[in-house]
């Protein structure tokens, strides 16, 4: 069956409404006319799940496993409930001290954003626990390139002592860790923080590996994904004669049910030049000798097709491919790295290796971006920001020796109060995903390093002409500002 989305596309195009949210933001110059191939991760990239729905399911299922398999108190099921606005991405969890914190771009602890369970940790307590306000890089989960494997980032939470909340799947996991720790603290129960961390990590892992999550998303697709949500953007790219591929760690059964729903057609693979399942990222990008296997054109089947035993020498449209590695993919396709733009939601697993070692262009999907844009365009935010700027100007220009120190302290106190109010505009506990007061956040530093462009939803790409050229905002460096 030939690819045809015209009827469905006409419905979507009728709702065209280009808003502030439907924008693609640039960290680097990118010329879309030079991009010939577009690649996509699946979860939280092509599959833009309804807000918090997947997270709620993971949290509840992991809690049930924690109680039944690991014999945690049954009272936890009556006491704990997933709170959607507590944990945000980009946080770091100190496994030994059981403290969740937000770091800025210099890896410094963001004051006012540290918690033991759900209890806020004061600056005095923080100073007693940590020798410095800056967490050394070697202690963080995502560290420097791992030269032994050739990977850009190595993830060793047990060795480093810090766990990074890196993607949306990690959010409910960290929420459950903090909630269980908080429950033990309030009950004055004896417990080992490392044991709790490991048990919950294992419980969440079982939600994935047991097939619980995949079955839920495959059988109740309409409850998690918008029908026809990808029609417009895929139609846009195909009209521009672009090559498309999917590269995902998810199994075929999951992406088959999701893509049929998102594209409203049964033969959705005919829109893509290559579809790779069970890719095992990020090792997919660093391993050099893993060949692809195919299960053939099994897209019409509901069950998970088993791959064959013969290595793949040529990719065929409509066929499902499994495993493989980036080196083999580039050899089979003969694609040029700089002509590939790859979209993913995970800064490390999806984007770091491709841009550093293969020269792929990279794009991050950041679902939280829409809420951030709502916040910064709100009247409350604008008012608080203006007040903060005015206070900082008064403090920095304080040169009159006759003015009292009490006045300066008054301004400083006011500044602290306004900063707290600004944080609440975003998230009442940790503030903005992208900022720590003045400094960019740790998350933003990594995003700007590994993602050349970013947007909230892959569908926003349909608003960009495929001949467009995007430039990052030219900001002043500190020494470039003329006073």
Buried (B, 14 or more C-beta within 10 A) or exposed (E): EEBEBEEBBEEBBEEEEEEEBBBBBBBBEBEBEEBBBBBBBBBBBBBBBEEBBBBEBBBBBBBBBBBEEBEBBEEBBEEBEBBBEBBBBBBBBBBEBBBBBBBBBEBBBBBBBBBBBBBEBEEEBBEEBBEEBEBEEEBBBBBEBBEEEBBBBBBEBEEBBBBBBBBBBBBBBBBBBBBBBBBBBEEEEEBEBEEBBBBBBBBBEBBBEEBBBBEBBBEEBEEBBBEBBBBBBBBBBBEBEBBBBBBBBBBBBBBBBBBBBBBBBEBBBBBBBBBBBBBBBBBBBBBEEBEBBBBBBBBEEEEBBEBEEEEBEEBEEBBBBBBBBBBBBBEBBEBEBEBBBBBBBBBBBBBBBBBBBBEBBBBBBBBBBBBBBBBBEEEEBEBBBEBBEBBBEBBEEEEEEEEEEEEEEEBEEBBEBBBEBBBEBBBEBBBBBBBBBEBBBBBBBBBBBBBBBBBBBBBBBBBBEBEEEBEBEEEEEEEEEEE
